Structure formats: C-alpha cells, structure tokens
C-alpha cells in the first residue's frame, strides 16, 4: 500500500479548493489527483489565500440539500 504524506503547514505548500455536489468545500494538495465526488473551483494558491477565498465564498456551511429543504432555494 502506498501512502502519500503532505506538509500542510509548509509555507511553500500549494492547495486546490475543491467543491462537491452539496456545495461543500475542501482544501486539497495541489499536486495530488482530485478525489471522486469533488471538482476543482479553479483556485490554486497558498493555504492562507485559499482560506481567505473560503471565508469570502462559503458563507453558509449547510449542505445544499439541507438549504433547499429548509429555505426552498
């Protein structure tokens, strides 16, 4: 079994911001393939820049299906 390690705290680390069908976001190491069920948002940057993007973009952390059920979006 192959394991991959990644230093999330390295100042040189680059991340992709991913999104799933429920409009939930995740940071993912930029040099790894995107896992199933996730898609790239087009953001690839330092952790600090990705965090800033998420803070601005992901304003409602409820899954899409829950927002629709509760708010009728």
DOPA-78902 format. One record per atom (N, C-alpha, C, CB): residue in one letter; atom name; x, y, z. Coordinates in Angstrom, 2 decimals, always signed. Atoms other than C-alpha are relative to their C-alpha. Glycine has a CB too. Layout:
BEGIN
 residu atome      xx      yy      zz
      A    CA       X       Y       Z
...
***
This chain:
BEGIN
 residu atome      xx      yy      zz
      X     N   +0.84   -1.18   +0.00
      X    CA   +0.00   +0.00   +0.00
      X     C   +0.89   +1.24   +0.00
      X    CB   -0.96   +0.00   +1.22
      X     N   -0.77   -1.23   +0.10
      X    CA   +1.36   +3.38   -0.99
      X     C   -0.67   +1.09   +0.82
      X    CB   +0.14   +0.44   -1.47
      X     N   +0.54   -1.12   -0.75
      X    CA   +0.91   +6.29   +1.39
      X     C   +0.65   +1.28   -0.49
      X    CB   +0.22   -0.18   +1.53
      X     N   -0.50   -1.30   +0.42
      X    CA   +1.30   +9.92   +0.50
      X     C   -0.01   +0.92   +1.21
      X    CB   -0.85   +0.59   -1.17
      X     N   -0.04   -0.96   -1.09
      X    CA   +2.44  +12.47   +3.03
      X     C   +0.07   +1.40   -0.60
      X    CB   +1.21   -0.26   +0.94
      X     N   +0.04   -1.37   +0.47
      X    CA   +1.95  +16.19   +2.70
      X     C   +0.14   +0.91   +1.21
      X    CB   -1.32   +0.30   -0.78
      X     N   -0.21   -0.94   -1.10
      X    CA   +3.18  +19.01   +4.93
      X     C   -0.96   +1.18   -0.16
      X    CB   +1.48   +0.49   +0.04
      X     N   +1.02   -1.04   +0.10
      X    CA   +0.04  +21.13   +5.32
      X     C   +0.46   +1.33   +0.58
      X    CB   -1.26   -0.45   +0.70
      X     N   -0.47   -1.22   -0.65
      X    CA   +1.96  +23.65   +7.42
      X     C   +1.17   +0.67   -0.71
      X    CB   +0.40   -0.31   +1.40
      X     N   -1.12   -0.58   +0.72
      X    CA   +4.75  +24.30   +4.93
      X     C   -0.43   +1.29   -0.69
      X    CB   +0.56   -1.01   -1.04
      X     N   +0.35   -1.25   +0.68
      X    CA   +4.78  +27.90   +3.69
      X     C   +0.03   -0.13   -1.53
      X    CB   +0.95   +1.11   +0.43
      X     N   -0.07   +0.23   +1.45
      X    CA   +5.55  +26.51   +0.21
      X     C   -1.13   -0.88   -0.53
      X    CB   +1.32   -0.63   -0.35
      X     N   +1.08   +0.90   +0.41
      X    CA   +2.52  +24.19   +0.16
      X     C   -1.03   +0.75   -0.85
      X    CB   -0.69   -0.63   +1.24
      X     N   +1.04   -0.55   +0.87
      X    CA   +0.00  +24.83   -2.62
      X     C   -1.21   -0.90   +0.08
      X    CB   +0.51   +0.14   -1.48
      X     N   +1.25   +0.73   -0.15
      X    CA   -3.63  +23.81   -2.41
      X     C   -0.97   +0.35   -1.12
      X    CB   -0.63   +0.30   +1.35
      X     N   +1.15   -0.24   +0.86
      X    CA   -6.62  +23.46   -4.68
      X     C   -1.21   +0.10   +0.92
      X    CB   -0.19   -1.16   -1.09
      X     N   +1.28   -0.04   -0.71
      X    CA  -10.03  +24.48   -3.39
      X     C   -0.96   -0.85   -0.82
      X    CB   -0.53   +1.48   +0.18
      X     N   +0.93   +0.91   +0.66
      X    CA  -12.47  +21.70   -4.22
      X     C   -1.42   +0.25   +0.49
      X    CB   +0.40   -1.46   +0.25
      X     N   +1.41   -0.10   -0.37
      X    CA  -16.27  +21.61   -4.15
      X     C   -0.68   -1.31   -0.38
      X    CB   -0.69   +1.23   -0.70
      X     N   +0.75   +1.22   +0.33
      X    CA  -18.69  +18.68   -4.06
      X     C   -1.44   +0.37   -0.41
      X    CB   -0.02   -0.98   +1.21
      X     N   +1.37   -0.24   +0.48
      X    CA  -22.30  +18.29   -5.23
      X     C   -0.87   +0.68   +1.04
      X    CB   -0.64   -1.31   -0.41
      X     N   +0.75   -0.65   -1.07
      X    CA  -23.56  +19.51   -1.85
      X     C   +0.51   +1.42   +0.27
      X    CB   +0.09   -0.83   +1.28
      X     N   -0.59   -1.34   -0.09
      X    CA  -21.58  +22.76   -2.38
      X     C   +0.77   +0.19   +1.31
      X    CB   -1.08   +1.06   -0.13
      X     N   -0.92   -0.06   -1.12
      X    CA  -19.21  +21.93   +0.46
      X     C   +1.40   +0.09   -0.58
      X    CB   -0.17   -1.24   +0.95
      X     N   -1.35   -0.26   +0.51
      X    CA  -15.58  +22.96   +0.07
      X     C   +1.03   -0.78   +0.79
      X    CB   +0.32   +1.49   +0.05
      X     N   -1.12   +0.67   -0.65
      X    CA  -12.26  +21.33   +0.89
      X     C   +1.30   +0.50   -0.62
      X    CB   -0.12   -1.54   -0.12
      X     N   -1.34   -0.26   +0.52
      X    CA   -8.58  +22.15   +0.59
      X     C   +0.63   -1.34   -0.33
      X    CB   +0.87   +0.80   +1.01
      X     N   -0.63   +1.24   +0.45
      X    CA   -6.58  +19.54   -1.29
      X     C   +1.39   +0.33   -0.51
      X    CB   -0.85   -0.71   -1.10
      X     N   -1.34   -0.27   +0.52
      X    CA   -2.84  +19.33   -2.00
      X     C   -0.02   +0.12   -1.53
      X    CB   +0.97   -1.12   +0.43
      X     N   +0.07   -0.32   +1.42
      X    CA   -2.31  +20.82   -5.45
      X     C   +0.61   -1.06   -0.90
      X    CB   +0.68   +1.31   -0.26
      X     N   -0.67   +0.97   +0.87
      X    CA   -0.07  +18.03   -6.70
      X     C   -0.63   -1.39   +0.05
      X    CB   +1.44   -0.10   +0.38
      X     N   +0.68   +1.30   -0.05
      X    CA   -2.49  +15.18   -5.90
      X     C   -1.24   +0.02   -0.89
      X    CB   -0.40   -0.36   +1.45
      X     N   +1.22   +0.06   +0.82
      X    CA   -5.32  +13.99   -8.17
      X     C   -1.24   +0.30   +0.86
      X    CB   -0.14   -1.39   -0.66
      X     N   +1.25   -0.34   -0.69
      X    CA   -8.78  +15.24   -7.25
      X     C   -0.77   -1.30   +0.27
      X    CB   -0.86   +1.00   -0.84
      X     N   +0.73   +1.23   -0.32
      X    CA  -10.72  +12.51   -5.41
      X     C   -1.41   +0.01   -0.60
      X    CB   -0.09   -0.18   +1.52
      X     N   +1.35   +0.14   +0.54
      X    CA  -14.03  +11.19   -6.72
      X     C   -1.02   +0.77   +0.81
      X    CB   -0.39   -1.45   -0.07
      X     N   +1.06   -0.75   -0.67
      X    CA  -17.07  +13.29   -5.93
      X     C   +0.34   +1.46   +0.23
      X    CB   -0.31   -0.64   +1.31
      X     N   -0.44   -1.37   -0.18
      X    CA  -15.09  +16.51   -5.89
      X     C   +0.41   +0.60   -1.34
      X    CB   +1.17   +0.08   +1.01
      X     N   -0.40   -0.71   +1.21
      X    CA  -14.41  +19.14   -8.56
      X     C   +0.83   +1.21   +0.39
      X    CB   -1.25   +0.43   -0.84
      X     N   -0.83   -1.17   -0.25
      X    CA  -11.87  +21.94   -8.82
      X     C   -0.82   +1.28   -0.19
      X    CB   +1.22   +0.01   -0.94
      X     N   +0.65   -1.31   +0.13
      X    CA  -13.07  +25.52   -8.31
      X     C   +0.80   +0.95   -0.87
      X    CB   -0.22   +0.62   +1.37
      X     N   -0.88   -0.87   +0.75
      X    CA  -10.14  +26.96  -10.21
      X     C   +0.95   +0.78   +0.90
      X    CB   -0.80   +0.96   -0.84
      X     N   -0.88   -0.68   -0.94
      X    CA   -8.48  +28.29   -7.06
      X     C   +1.13   -0.95   +0.37
      X    CB   -0.78   +0.47   +1.27
      X     N   -1.21   +0.76   -0.36
      X    CA   -4.93  +27.03   -6.53
      X     C   +0.97   +1.02   +0.56
      X    CB   +0.62   -0.79   -1.24
      X     N   -0.79   -1.05   -0.64
      X    CA   -2.89  +29.01   -4.01
      X     C   +0.56   -0.50   +1.32
      X    CB   -0.84   +1.26   +0.22
      X     N   -0.50   +0.32   -1.33
      X    CA   -1.24  +29.09   -0.61
      X     C   -1.20   -0.29   +0.92
      X    CB   +0.88   +1.17   +0.58
      X     N   +1.08   +0.30   -0.94
      X    CA   -3.24  +27.87   +2.38
      X     C   -0.68   +1.28   +0.47
      X    CB   +0.54   -0.78   +1.22
      X     N   +0.58   -1.26   -0.45
      X    CA   -3.72  +31.45   +3.58
      X     C   -0.93   +0.60   -1.05
      X    CB   +1.11   +1.00   +0.34
      X     N   +0.85   -0.54   +1.07
      X    CA   -5.08  +32.56   +0.20
      X     C   -1.24   -0.85   -0.21
      X    CB   +0.80   +0.09   -1.31
      X     N   +1.16   +0.88   +0.12
      X    CA   -7.34  +29.51   -0.03
      X     C   -0.98   +0.23   +1.16
      X    CB   +0.44   -1.49   -0.04
      X     N   +0.85   -0.28   -1.16
      X    CA   -8.62  +30.16   +3.49
      X     C   -0.76   +1.31   -0.18
      X    CB   +0.84   +0.05   +1.29
      X     N   +0.66   -1.29   +0.24
      X    CA   -9.38  +33.78   +2.54
      X     C   -1.11   -0.16   -1.03
      X    CB   +1.03   +1.06   -0.47
      X     N   +1.03   +0.27   +1.01
      X    CA  -11.26  +32.58   -0.55
      X     C   -1.20   -0.69   +0.63
      X    CB   +0.57   -0.86   -1.15
      X     N   +1.10   +0.73   -0.64
      X    CA  -13.31  +30.14   +1.54
      X     C   -0.79   +0.89   +0.95
      X    CB   +0.54   -1.21   +0.75
      X     N   +0.68   -0.89   -0.93
      X    CA  -14.10  +32.76   +4.16
      X     C   -0.96   +0.94   -0.74
      X    CB   +1.01   +0.80   +0.81
      X     N   +0.82   -0.91   +0.80
      X    CA  -15.46  +35.05   +1.45
      X     C   -1.12   -0.73   -0.75
      X    CB   +0.88   +0.75   -0.99
      X     N   +0.90   +0.73   +0.89
      X    CA  -17.20  +32.36   -0.63
      X     C   -0.99   -0.90   +0.74
      X    CB   +0.80   -0.82   -0.96
      X     N   +0.81   +1.02   -0.67
      X    CA  -18.51  +29.70   +1.77
      X     C   -0.68   +0.60   +1.22
      X    CB   +0.88   -1.22   +0.40
      X     N   +0.67   -0.75   -1.06
      X    CA  -20.89  +31.83   +3.80
      X     C   -1.09   -0.79   +0.70
      X    CB   -0.57   +1.26   -0.56
      X     N   +1.01   +0.87   -0.62
      X    CA  -23.46  +29.10   +4.52
      X     C   +0.51   -1.43   -0.09
      X    CB   -1.41   +0.15   -0.71
      X     N   -0.65   +1.30   +0.00
      X    CA  -21.88  +25.83   +5.57
      X     C   -0.98   -1.18   -0.06
      X    CB   +0.86   -0.13   +1.23
      X     N   +0.96   +1.10   +0.10
      X    CA  -25.10  +23.84   +5.40
      X     C   +0.10   -0.64   -1.39
      X    CB   -1.44   +0.50   +0.27
      X     N   +0.02   +0.66   +1.31
      X    CA  -25.15  +21.21   +2.62
      X     C   -1.14   +0.55   -0.86
      X    CB   -0.13   -1.53   +0.16
      X     N   +1.00   -0.52   +0.94
      X    CA  -27.11  +22.27   -0.48
      X     C   -1.37   -0.64   +0.22
      X    CB   +0.46   -0.24   -1.44
      X     N   +1.30   +0.67   -0.17
      X    CA  -29.81  +19.64   +0.11
      X     C   -0.72   +0.50   +1.24
      X    CB   +0.19   -1.52   +0.08
      X     N   +0.62   -0.52   -1.23
      X    CA  -30.42  +20.97   +3.64
      X     C   -0.51   +1.42   -0.22
      X    CB   +1.00   -0.04   +1.17
      X     N   +0.46   -1.37   +0.29
      X    CA  -30.60  +24.58   +2.43
      X     C   -1.28   -0.03   -0.80
      X    CB   +1.07   +0.79   -0.77
      X     N   +1.20   +0.11   +0.82
      X    CA  -33.15  +23.56   -0.18
      X     C   -1.18   -0.45   +0.85
      X    CB   +0.21   -0.98   -1.17
      X     N   +1.08   +0.52   -0.84
      X    CA  -35.20  +21.59   +2.35
      X     C   -0.52   +1.04   +0.99
      X    CB   +0.48   -1.23   +0.75
      X     N   +0.40   -0.97   -1.02
      X    CA  -35.23  +24.39   +4.91
      X     C   -0.41   +1.35   -0.57
      X    CB   +1.13   +0.21   +0.97
      X     N   +0.22   -1.34   +0.53
      X    CA  -35.19  +27.50   +2.75
      X     C   -0.74   +0.03   -1.32
      X    CB   +1.30   +0.69   -0.15
      X     N   +0.65   +0.06   +1.30
      X    CA  -36.71  +26.31   -0.52
      X     C   +0.79   +0.66   -1.11
      X    CB   -1.34   +0.63   +0.08
      X     N   -0.84   -0.63   +1.03
      X    CA  -33.75  +27.68   -2.50
      X     C   -0.16   -0.69   -1.34
      X    CB   +1.47   -0.02   +0.41
***
